[in-house]
């Protein structure tokens, strides 16, 4: 297990600072990822959404992020792949 350098209180204070910055309108700019990486990211986030213990807040954030990436894949086949990622029955069995 990783050795922690910071306490839970320090983690919470940091997260509160991030929340304050976001509420004040700060956004990341220049996030550059390629199309394949973007699709992999969407798929990974969709897998996280399936975890039974995910909170409503986390579910909202992840869904918002996925849907913000969706327009990058405007072709119908790209849209279908994203939609299929929400359907566990459509998963390939390796």
TIZA-994712 format. One record per atom (N, C-alpha, C): residue number from 1; residue in three letters; atom name; x, y, z. Coordinates in steps of 0.02 Angstrom, whole numbers, m for minus. Each point is the difference from the previous one (the first is absolute). Example, Ala and Ser with C-alpha at 12.3 -4.5 7.8 and 13.67 -1.06 7.14 Angstrom:
% residues 2
+-----+-----+----+--------+--------+--------+
|   k |   r |  a |     c1 |     c2 |     c3 |
+-----+-----+----+--------+--------+--------+
|   1 | ALA |  N |    660 |   m284 |    390 |
|   1 | ALA | CA |    m45 |     59 |      0 |
|   1 | ALA |  C |     45 |     60 |      0 |
|   2 | SER |  N |    m18 |     53 |    m36 |
|   2 | SER | CA |     42 |     59 |      3 |
|   2 | SER |  C |    m39 |     55 |     37 |
+-----+-----+----+--------+--------+--------+
% end
This chain:
% residues 94
+-----+-----+----+--------+--------+--------+
|   k |   r |  a |     c1 |     c2 |     c3 |
+-----+-----+----+--------+--------+--------+
|   1 | UNK |  N |     42 |    m59 |      0 |
|   1 | UNK | CA |    m42 |     59 |      0 |
|   1 | UNK |  C |     44 |     62 |      0 |
|   2 | UNK |  N |    m22 |     51 |    m35 |
|   2 | UNK | CA |     36 |     62 |     m6 |
|   2 | UNK |  C |      5 |     35 |     68 |
|   3 | UNK |  N |     59 |     27 |     16 |
|   3 | UNK | CA |      8 |     38 |     62 |
|   3 | UNK |  C |    m29 |     69 |    m10 |
|   4 | UNK |  N |    m45 |     20 |     45 |
|   4 | UNK | CA |    m33 |     65 |     m5 |
|   4 | UNK |  C |     44 |     54 |     29 |
|   5 | UNK |  N |     m1 |     58 |    m33 |
|   5 | UNK | CA |     37 |     58 |     23 |
|   5 | UNK |  C |    m46 |     51 |     34 |
|   6 | UNK |  N |    m64 |     m5 |    m13 |
|   6 | UNK | CA |    m47 |     50 |     25 |
|   6 | UNK |  C |    m57 |    m33 |     38 |
|   7 | UNK |  N |    m28 |     37 |     47 |
|   7 | UNK | CA |    m55 |    m26 |     41 |
|   7 | UNK |  C |    m67 |      5 |    m38 |
|   8 | UNK |  N |    m50 |    m33 |     27 |
|   8 | UNK | CA |    m67 |      5 |    m29 |
|   8 | UNK |  C |    m24 |     72 |      0 |
|   9 | UNK |  N |     15 |     36 |     55 |
|   9 | UNK | CA |    m21 |     70 |      4 |
|   9 | UNK |  C |     34 |     42 |    m55 |
|  10 | UNK |  N |     63 |    m14 |    m14 |
|  10 | UNK | CA |     34 |     36 |    m54 |
|  10 | UNK |  C |    m31 |    m17 |    m68 |
|  11 | UNK |  N |    m17 |    m63 |    m10 |
|  11 | UNK | CA |    m33 |    m20 |    m62 |
|  11 | UNK |  C |    m67 |     37 |     m8 |
|  12 | UNK |  N |    m39 |      2 |     54 |
|  12 | UNK | CA |    m65 |     34 |     m2 |
|  12 | UNK |  C |      8 |     74 |    m13 |
|  13 | UNK |  N |     49 |     32 |     31 |
|  13 | UNK | CA |     12 |     71 |    m11 |
|  13 | UNK |  C |     19 |     13 |    m73 |
|  14 | UNK |  N |     41 |    m44 |    m28 |
|  14 | UNK | CA |     20 |      8 |    m70 |
|  14 | UNK |  C |    m60 |     m6 |    m46 |
|  15 | UNK |  N |    m42 |    m50 |     13 |
|  15 | UNK | CA |    m60 |    m10 |    m41 |
|  15 | UNK |  C |    m47 |     60 |      6 |
|  16 | UNK |  N |     m5 |     28 |     60 |
|  16 | UNK | CA |    m42 |     60 |     10 |
|  16 | UNK |  C |     27 |     58 |    m40 |
|  17 | UNK |  N |     66 |      7 |     m3 |
|  17 | UNK | CA |     31 |     52 |    m41 |
|  17 | UNK |  C |    m16 |    m10 |    m73 |
|  18 | UNK |  N |      4 |    m61 |    m24 |
|  18 | UNK | CA |    m16 |    m15 |    m70 |
|  18 | UNK |  C |    m73 |     18 |    m14 |
|  19 | UNK |  N |    m44 |    m17 |     47 |
|  19 | UNK | CA |    m71 |     16 |     m8 |
|  19 | UNK |  C |    m11 |     75 |     m4 |
|  20 | UNK |  N |     35 |     38 |     43 |
|  20 | UNK | CA |     m6 |     73 |     m1 |
|  20 | UNK |  C |     24 |     28 |    m67 |
|  21 | UNK |  N |     56 |    m26 |    m25 |
|  21 | UNK | CA |     26 |     24 |    m64 |
|  21 | UNK |  C |    m50 |    m15 |    m57 |
|  22 | UNK |  N |    m29 |    m59 |      2 |
|  22 | UNK | CA |    m49 |    m18 |    m52 |
|  22 | UNK |  C |    m61 |     44 |      3 |
|  23 | UNK |  N |    m25 |     12 |     61 |
|  23 | UNK | CA |    m58 |     43 |      8 |
|  23 | UNK |  C |     14 |     71 |    m23 |
|  24 | UNK |  N |     64 |     20 |      6 |
|  24 | UNK | CA |     20 |     67 |    m22 |
|  24 | UNK |  C |     10 |      4 |    m76 |
|  25 | UNK |  N |     m8 |    m58 |    m34 |
|  25 | UNK | CA |      4 |      0 |    m72 |
|  25 | UNK |  C |     66 |    m24 |    m30 |
|  26 | UNK |  N |     47 |    m21 |     42 |
|  26 | UNK | CA |     64 |    m24 |    m27 |
|  26 | UNK |  C |    m11 |    m65 |    m38 |
|  27 | UNK |  N |     31 |     m4 |    m59 |
|  27 | UNK | CA |     m5 |    m60 |    m41 |
|  27 | UNK |  C |     70 |    m17 |    m27 |
|  28 | UNK |  N |     11 |    m64 |    m12 |
|  28 | UNK | CA |     62 |    m20 |    m34 |
|  28 | UNK |  C |     m5 |     20 |    m73 |
|  29 | UNK |  N |     54 |     23 |    m27 |
|  29 | UNK | CA |      2 |     15 |    m71 |
|  29 | UNK |  C |     57 |    m39 |    m31 |
|  30 | UNK |  N |     m6 |    m14 |    m64 |
|  30 | UNK | CA |     54 |    m33 |    m35 |
|  30 | UNK |  C |      7 |    m74 |     15 |
|  31 | UNK |  N |    m53 |    m31 |     25 |
|  31 | UNK | CA |      3 |    m72 |     11 |
|  31 | UNK |  C |      0 |    m32 |    m69 |
|  32 | UNK |  N |     56 |    m29 |    m17 |
|  32 | UNK | CA |      6 |    m28 |    m67 |
|  32 | UNK |  C |      7 |    m76 |      4 |
|  33 | UNK |  N |    m49 |    m34 |    m28 |
|  33 | UNK | CA |      3 |    m72 |     m5 |
|  33 | UNK |  C |    m21 |    m18 |    m71 |
|  34 | UNK |  N |     25 |    m56 |    m24 |
|  34 | UNK | CA |    m18 |    m23 |    m66 |
|  34 | UNK |  C |    m68 |    m33 |     m1 |
|  35 | UNK |  N |    m27 |    m13 |    m60 |
|  35 | UNK | CA |    m66 |    m29 |     m6 |
|  35 | UNK |  C |     m6 |    m70 |     33 |
|  36 | UNK |  N |     51 |    m41 |    m10 |
|  36 | UNK | CA |     m4 |    m68 |     28 |
|  36 | UNK |  C |      4 |      4 |     77 |
|  37 | UNK |  N |     43 |     43 |     25 |
|  37 | UNK | CA |      5 |      9 |     72 |
|  37 | UNK |  C |    m66 |     26 |     28 |
|  38 | UNK |  N |    m33 |     45 |    m36 |
|  38 | UNK | CA |    m65 |     26 |     20 |
|  38 | UNK |  C |    m52 |    m55 |      5 |
|  39 | UNK |  N |      0 |    m45 |    m50 |
|  39 | UNK | CA |    m49 |    m54 |      1 |
|  39 | UNK |  C |     16 |    m49 |     57 |
|  40 | UNK |  N |     65 |    m14 |     11 |
|  40 | UNK | CA |     19 |    m43 |     56 |
|  40 | UNK |  C |    m21 |     31 |     67 |
|  41 | UNK |  N |      9 |     66 |      5 |
|  41 | UNK | CA |    m20 |     35 |     61 |
|  41 | UNK |  C |    m75 |     m6 |     12 |
|  42 | UNK |  N |    m39 |      9 |    m52 |
|  42 | UNK | CA |    m73 |     m7 |      6 |
|  42 | UNK |  C |    m17 |    m71 |     24 |
|  43 | UNK |  N |     31 |    m50 |    m31 |
|  43 | UNK | CA |    m14 |    m69 |     20 |
|  43 | UNK |  C |     20 |    m15 |     72 |
|  44 | UNK |  N |     56 |     27 |     21 |
|  44 | UNK | CA |     22 |    m11 |     69 |
|  44 | UNK |  C |    m48 |     33 |     49 |
|  45 | UNK |  N |    m23 |     60 |    m16 |
|  45 | UNK | CA |    m47 |     34 |     44 |
|  45 | UNK |  C |    m67 |    m37 |      2 |
|  46 | UNK |  N |    m21 |    m28 |    m56 |
|  46 | UNK | CA |    m62 |    m38 |     m1 |
|  46 | UNK |  C |      6 |    m63 |     44 |
|  47 | UNK |  N |     59 |    m31 |      1 |
|  47 | UNK | CA |     10 |    m57 |     45 |
|  47 | UNK |  C |     m5 |     22 |     73 |
|  48 | UNK |  N |     28 |     57 |     16 |
|  48 | UNK | CA |     m4 |     25 |     68 |
|  48 | UNK |  C |    m73 |     12 |     20 |
|  49 | UNK |  N |    m40 |     25 |    m46 |
|  49 | UNK | CA |    m71 |     12 |     14 |
|  49 | UNK |  C |    m37 |    m63 |     22 |
|  50 | UNK |  N |     25 |    m57 |    m20 |
|  50 | UNK | CA |    m33 |    m64 |     17 |
|  50 | UNK |  C |     13 |    m23 |     71 |
|  51 | UNK |  N |     49 |     31 |     33 |
|  51 | UNK | CA |     16 |    m22 |     68 |
|  51 | UNK |  C |    m60 |     12 |     45 |
|  52 | UNK |  N |    m21 |    m50 |     38 |
|  52 | UNK | CA |    m61 |      7 |     40 |
|  52 | UNK |  C |      5 |     52 |     56 |
|  53 | UNK |  N |     59 |     17 |     22 |
|  53 | UNK | CA |      7 |     46 |     56 |
|  53 | UNK |  C |     12 |     73 |    m21 |
|  54 | UNK |  N |     m4 |     14 |    m65 |
|  54 | UNK | CA |     13 |     68 |    m22 |
|  54 | UNK |  C |    m55 |     48 |     24 |
|  55 | UNK |  N |     21 |     58 |     24 |
|  55 | UNK | CA |    m48 |     48 |     28 |
|  55 | UNK |  C |    m37 |     36 |    m56 |
|  56 | UNK |  N |    m56 |     29 |     17 |
|  56 | UNK | CA |    m39 |     39 |    m48 |
|  56 | UNK |  C |     41 |     58 |    m27 |
|  57 | UNK |  N |     38 |     33 |     44 |
|  57 | UNK | CA |     41 |     56 |    m23 |
|  57 | UNK |  C |     54 |    m23 |    m49 |
|  58 | UNK |  N |     34 |    m55 |     16 |
|  58 | UNK | CA |     51 |    m25 |    m46 |
|  58 | UNK |  C |    m31 |    m21 |    m66 |
|  59 | UNK |  N |    m58 |    m32 |      4 |
|  59 | UNK | CA |    m35 |    m21 |    m62 |
|  59 | UNK |  C |    m15 |     60 |    m43 |
|  60 | UNK |  N |    m23 |     54 |     30 |
|  60 | UNK | CA |    m15 |     61 |    m38 |
|  60 | UNK |  C |     63 |     29 |    m33 |
|  61 | UNK |  N |     54 |      4 |     38 |
|  61 | UNK | CA |     62 |     28 |    m27 |
|  61 | UNK |  C |     26 |    m43 |    m58 |
|  62 | UNK |  N |      0 |    m65 |      8 |
|  62 | UNK | CA |     26 |    m44 |    m53 |
|  62 | UNK |  C |    m44 |      2 |    m62 |
|  63 | UNK |  N |    m66 |      0 |     10 |
|  63 | UNK | CA |    m45 |      4 |    m58 |
|  63 | UNK |  C |      8 |     66 |    m36 |
|  64 | UNK |  N |      8 |     54 |     37 |
|  64 | UNK | CA |     11 |     66 |    m30 |
|  64 | UNK |  C |     65 |      0 |    m41 |
|  65 | UNK |  N |     52 |    m30 |     27 |
|  65 | UNK | CA |     64 |     m2 |    m37 |
|  65 | UNK |  C |     m7 |    m42 |    m63 |
|  66 | UNK |  N |    m31 |    m57 |      5 |
|  66 | UNK | CA |    m11 |    m42 |    m59 |
|  66 | UNK |  C |    m39 |     38 |    m53 |
|  67 | UNK |  N |    m53 |     31 |     20 |
|  67 | UNK | CA |    m43 |     35 |    m48 |
|  67 | UNK |  C |     34 |     62 |    m28 |
|  68 | UNK |  N |     48 |     29 |     36 |
|  68 | UNK | CA |     37 |     57 |    m27 |
|  68 | UNK |  C |     50 |    m22 |    m54 |
|  69 | UNK |  N |     20 |    m63 |      3 |
|  69 | UNK | CA |     45 |    m27 |    m52 |
|  69 | UNK |  C |    m38 |    m26 |    m60 |
|  70 | UNK |  N |    m63 |    m16 |      8 |
|  70 | UNK | CA |    m41 |    m30 |    m53 |
|  70 | UNK |  C |      3 |     38 |    m66 |
|  71 | UNK |  N |     m6 |     67 |     m1 |
|  71 | UNK | CA |      0 |     36 |    m64 |
|  71 | UNK |  C |     64 |    m10 |    m41 |
|  72 | UNK |  N |     54 |    m21 |     32 |
|  72 | UNK | CA |     62 |    m12 |    m37 |
|  72 | UNK |  C |     m8 |    m61 |    m46 |
|  73 | UNK |  N |    m48 |    m41 |     14 |
|  73 | UNK | CA |    m12 |    m61 |    m39 |
|  73 | UNK |  C |    m68 |      6 |    m34 |
|  74 | UNK |  N |     m5 |     48 |    m45 |
|  74 | UNK | CA |    m65 |     19 |    m30 |
|  74 | UNK |  C |    m25 |    m49 |    m52 |
|  75 | UNK |  N |     43 |    m44 |    m26 |
|  75 | UNK | CA |    m23 |    m48 |    m49 |
|  75 | UNK |  C |    m48 |    m49 |     34 |
|  76 | UNK |  N |    m50 |    m25 |    m37 |
|  76 | UNK | CA |    m48 |    m47 |     30 |
|  76 | UNK |  C |     33 |    m61 |     33 |
|  77 | UNK |  N |     53 |    m26 |    m31 |
|  77 | UNK | CA |     32 |    m59 |     29 |
|  77 | UNK |  C |     32 |     18 |     67 |
|  78 | UNK |  N |     28 |     60 |      7 |
|  78 | UNK | CA |     28 |     21 |     63 |
|  78 | UNK |  C |    m53 |      8 |     54 |
|  79 | UNK |  N |    m57 |     29 |    m19 |
|  79 | UNK | CA |    m56 |      7 |     47 |
|  79 | UNK |  C |    m25 |    m68 |     23 |
|  80 | UNK |  N |     m3 |    m48 |    m47 |
|  80 | UNK | CA |    m23 |    m66 |     19 |
|  80 | UNK |  C |     48 |    m34 |     48 |
|  81 | UNK |  N |     65 |      7 |    m12 |
|  81 | UNK | CA |     49 |    m29 |     46 |
|  81 | UNK |  C |     m8 |     28 |     70 |
|  82 | UNK |  N |    m10 |     65 |      5 |
|  82 | UNK | CA |     m9 |     31 |     66 |
|  82 | UNK |  C |    m64 |    m27 |     32 |
|  83 | UNK |  N |    m54 |     m3 |    m38 |
|  83 | UNK | CA |    m63 |    m26 |     27 |
|  83 | UNK |  C |      7 |    m72 |     24 |
|  84 | UNK |  N |     36 |    m41 |    m39 |
|  84 | UNK | CA |     10 |    m70 |     19 |
|  84 | UNK |  C |     40 |     m6 |     65 |
|  85 | UNK |  N |     42 |     49 |     14 |
|  85 | UNK | CA |     39 |     m1 |     62 |
|  85 | UNK |  C |    m42 |      4 |     62 |
|  86 | UNK |  N |    m62 |     24 |     m7 |
|  86 | UNK | CA |    m46 |      2 |     57 |
|  86 | UNK |  C |    m37 |    m65 |      9 |
|  87 | UNK |  N |      8 |    m48 |    m46 |
|  87 | UNK | CA |    m37 |    m63 |      1 |
|  87 | UNK |  C |     46 |    m59 |     16 |
|  88 | UNK |  N |      0 |    m24 |     62 |
|  88 | UNK | CA |     43 |    m56 |     17 |
|  88 | UNK |  C |    m11 |    m61 |    m45 |
|  89 | UNK |  N |    m61 |    m10 |    m24 |
|  89 | UNK | CA |    m14 |    m58 |    m42 |
|  89 | UNK |  C |     38 |      3 |    m66 |
|  90 | UNK |  N |     22 |     60 |    m20 |
|  90 | UNK | CA |     36 |      9 |    m63 |
|  90 | UNK |  C |     75 |    m11 |      7 |
|  91 | UNK |  N |     24 |    m12 |     62 |
|  91 | UNK | CA |     72 |     m9 |     10 |
|  91 | UNK |  C |     24 |    m61 |    m37 |
|  92 | UNK |  N |     60 |      6 |    m27 |
|  92 | UNK | CA |     32 |    m58 |    m31 |
|  92 | UNK |  C |     30 |    m43 |     55 |
|  93 | UNK |  N |     m3 |    m63 |    m10 |
|  93 | UNK | CA |     32 |    m47 |     46 |
|  93 | UNK |  C |     67 |    m20 |    m30 |
|  94 | UNK |  N |     54 |     18 |     34 |
|  94 | UNK | CA |     67 |    m14 |    m26 |
|  94 | UNK |  C |     21 |    m71 |     13 |
+-----+-----+----+--------+--------+--------+
% end
